[in-house]
Amino acid sequence: MFAYIVRRLFLMLVTLFGISVIIFVLLRVVPGNIVDILFDAAGFVDPADKANLERELGLSQPIVIQYLHWIGGLLHGDLGYSYVSEKPALEEILPRIPITARLAGLALLFSASIGIPLGVISAVHQGSKLDYALRVVSLSGLSLPSFWLGLLILMASVSLFGTMPIFNPNPKTWLEALTIYAVPAMAVGFRSAALTMRITRSSMLEILRQDYIRTARAKGASEASVNYHHALKNAVLPVITVIGIEAAFLIGGLIVTETVFNIPGIARFLVEALRWRDYPIVQNLVMFIAVVVVVVNFIVDMLYAAIDPRIRFGD
Amino acid sequence: MRSVQALAVAVLSVLTICDVSRAAEPKSGGVFKIYHRDSPGSASIHEGATYSLNVPFMPIFNNLVIFDQHIAQNSSSTIRPELAESWAWSGDNKTLTFKLRTDVKWHDGKPFTAADVKCTFDMLMGKSQQKFRQNPRKSWYDQVDEVTINSDYEASFKLKRPQPALLSLLASGYSPVYPCHVSPAEMRTKPVGTGPFKFVEFKANESIKLTKNPDYFKKGLPYLDGIELTIIPNRSTAILGFVSGKFDMTFPTEVSIPLLKDVQSQDPTAVCVVEPNNVSTNIIVNSTAPPFDNLDIRRALALALDRKAFIQIMFEGQGDIGGTMEPAPAGLWAMPKDMLESIPGYGPDVEKNREEARKLMQKAGYGPDKHLQIKVSTRNIAVYRDPAIILIDQIKSIYIDAELDVVDTAQWFPKIARKDYSLGLNLTGNAVDEPDQSFYENYACGSERNYTNYCNKDIEKLFDQQSEETNPDKRKKLVWEIDKKLQEDVARPIIFHARTGTCWKPYVKNVTIMSNSSYNGYRYEDVWLDK
C-alpha cells in the first residue's frame, strides 16, 4: 500500500511537470500576446513602444528562460504579477478560489445527493412509469446546456419574484448566501446529477441480477437492505469514478455558469485572463486546476480500497 | 359654485407646482449602481482606447475644459471651464492660455497647479521621463509645440500652427489632467484625481467602486455618496439585473434596439433614450493587392451597398447614413443630403447602382460565369460579424462570392497591419465629433490607424487647410469637400452610423446621453437619486 502511494505521488509530480510544460508552450503558441492586445485594441502600433513593453514584461526572453523563471518562482511561492491588473497573481487568484470551491462543492453534492438515490429508485422500479419519468429527467439533464438552464432560472426568478440570485459579495442573510450559491450549483450540477443517475441505474441493474442478491432475498433480507446495503455498496464503484471525472469536468461547466450568474470565481477569471493573454494568471490557474484534478483522482483511487476491500494496491 | 371650482383648480395647480419643484430639488445621498459591460484593462483613461474606461473613471477626474454635461450635442459652443477658470487664444491663434482655479486639491490632499497640466500633456506628447505603457492619442497633440507654465495657476499651449480644434480635444472625456506626483503605473491601478468621486477599488472582472469626494471644489457637489459598477459581461444577465432593480442604469449606449424593446416591455417605468454614438461601420479594402488594387472593383463594391437594408436588419431602421463625419442632426460636420446622395453608391436607387457595379465588374473580367472569390475578414464580435454577413450577402449581387473570416481580437489589428486581408469589416469610433480627430487618425498618410494605407497628398493638404481655418462656416465647407472626396476615392466606404440605447430608472435624475460621442458624458457630479 505504502509503495503504491509513493509511486502514485511520484507519477503525480511527473504529470504536473508535463502539464506545466504543455500549458506554458501552448499559451505561447497561440498567436498574440498581452502587448498585441493592449496596443492593437487602440489601433496603435508603435514597434518601439511595443518592444519596450515586451522587454518590461519579460516576453522578449527565450521561452526556456521564461519557463525556468516561472517554475522557479512557483517553487518559491512567487506566482508573478498579472499583466493586466499589475497586482501579484496570488492576490488575484486566492480570493476567487473559495468562491469556485463552494460552487463546485455544492454542485457535486447536488449531483450525488440527487443522482444516486434517483438512480437506485429508477433501477429498483425498472420498467415502471416512475422509471420512465426519471429517465426523461436524466435525459433532459444531459441535453440541457447549463448556460441555457441558468438563464432560464434567472428569467423565471425575475418574472416570478422580481429579483434574481446573482452574486453579492456581502449577503445580508444566510438564506441569501445559500441562494447565490445553491441556484447556480443546481444549474451546473443538473447535468452531472443526470449522468450520476444513469450510471447508478445501469450499475444497480447489473448488480441486482447477481446471485448473491437473490441469496440475500432468499435469506429474508428486507428490500431496503437488499437495495441499499447489498446492491448499492457494490454498484457505487463506477459511480465514484464518474463523480471523480465529473469533478474535473466541472470547471468547464462552471465557466458558463459563473458568467451567467456573474460569480467572480476562478473559472470566469480564467477565460478573461485568456482573452487578455495574461500568462501569469492563466498558467498558474491551469496549474492549480491540474493539481486539483490530479489530487481528486488520487483520492478516488484511495476510495476504491476503502469501499471495496477486495481491491488492494501494489500486490 | 364656479368660483369654488376655480379656487380648487388654483389650489391644485399650486400644489402640483410645489410638488414638481420639490421633486426637482436635488437630493444628496445614495449609491448609483450601474452594470459594466466588461472589465477594463486598467484605470488609466490616457492609456485606454475604449469608453469602457471613461464610464467608470471619468468621475474621478477633471479636465481643463469639458463639454457641458447636460447638452447632448458636444460642440465648441458647449465647452465649459473646469480646472481652468477661463481660456484665451493669442492674436495669431497659436497660443492657448488657461487661467487655472486656485482652490483645487488632488484626492490625496496635494494642491493642483499648472505643473500638473504640463506633466500631463508632456507625457501625452512623449516628452517627459515618465512614459505611459501605451499612448493611443499622442497624435491629438501633434500641433502642440510645448506646454509652458506661466505661473502656479496659468499654463499655455504653444502651437506650431493655429488649430482651433484643440479646445474640443481638450474637452473630451479622454483628456483628464493627471497629477505629477503619481506615476503612470499607480494611475493604472489606483488613480488619483481632482474630480467629484474618489477611487475606492477596482476588482478585475468583479466591480469598480467610487466614493464621494467631500472636498470637491464645486461646493455642494456631488450629490451621490458613491458609484458602484458591477462587471457583468453577459448581456442577458445584465439586462435582467437592471429589470429586477439591482441596477439604476444600464451601461451607457450599450443596449441594442431589439433589447431596448425587451427592457421597456419588462420594465415600463424605465426611461430609455436612443442616440447616435458616432461609431461608423465601414469597409476596409486592401488596395495594395489584387483584386482590390483595381479601382473599378473598389467602386463596384461601394455601389453594391444597400445601406438602408443594413440599418433595417440591424437596428430596425434606427441608424444613419453618412460619410466619415457623423450624420446630421446629431453630427456637426455632416454633408448636406443632396451632396451625400451625389456620391456614387449613396443614391436612393440601389438596383441602378448595382447595375452600374455589375458593369464595372464585367469590365474587370468578372461576370455571371466567373465570380470573384474573396474572404471578408472581421473581428469575432457580434457587432462586427453581423454586418459582415449582410455585406457578404449584398456583394453576391455583383459577382463576388465571399467567405466570412472571423479573427480573434488579439489578432485583428496585427492582421490588418500586415495587410493580410482582402476585404475587412471594421468599426471606427470617434471620441470627439471633430474633423481633426477623424481625418488625421484614419486617412492621413502614414497614420497608424490608417489601416488601408490610403494616401492622397492633395487631400492631406486639405486636412491641414481645414484644421487651420478659424472661420467655422469656411471650415465646414472644406470638411464637406474632404468627406465627399474620401467617399468617392473609396478610401474606407462607410456603411452606416449606429444608434444605441441607454435606460435608467425614473428616480435617476440629471443623466444626459451625448448624441455625437460615447466618450464624454460621464462626470456624474450632479446626478442624483430621487428616492
Interface residues (C-beta under 8 A of the other chain):
Chain A: P31 G32 N33 D36 I37 L38 F39 D40 A41 A42 G43 F44 V45 D46 D49 N52 L53 S82 V84 S85 E86 K87 E92 L151 L154 M155 S157 V158 G162 T163 M164 I166 P169 T259 V260 F261 N262 P264 R268 F269 E272 R275 W276 R277
Chain B: S39 G41 S42 G48 A49 T50 K131 R133 Q134 N135 P136 A185 R188 T189 F202 K203 A204 N205 E206 T230 I231 I232 P233 N234 S236 T237 L240 G241 V243 S244 G245 K246 Q266 D408 T409 A410 Q411 W412 F413 P414 A417 E448 R449 Y451
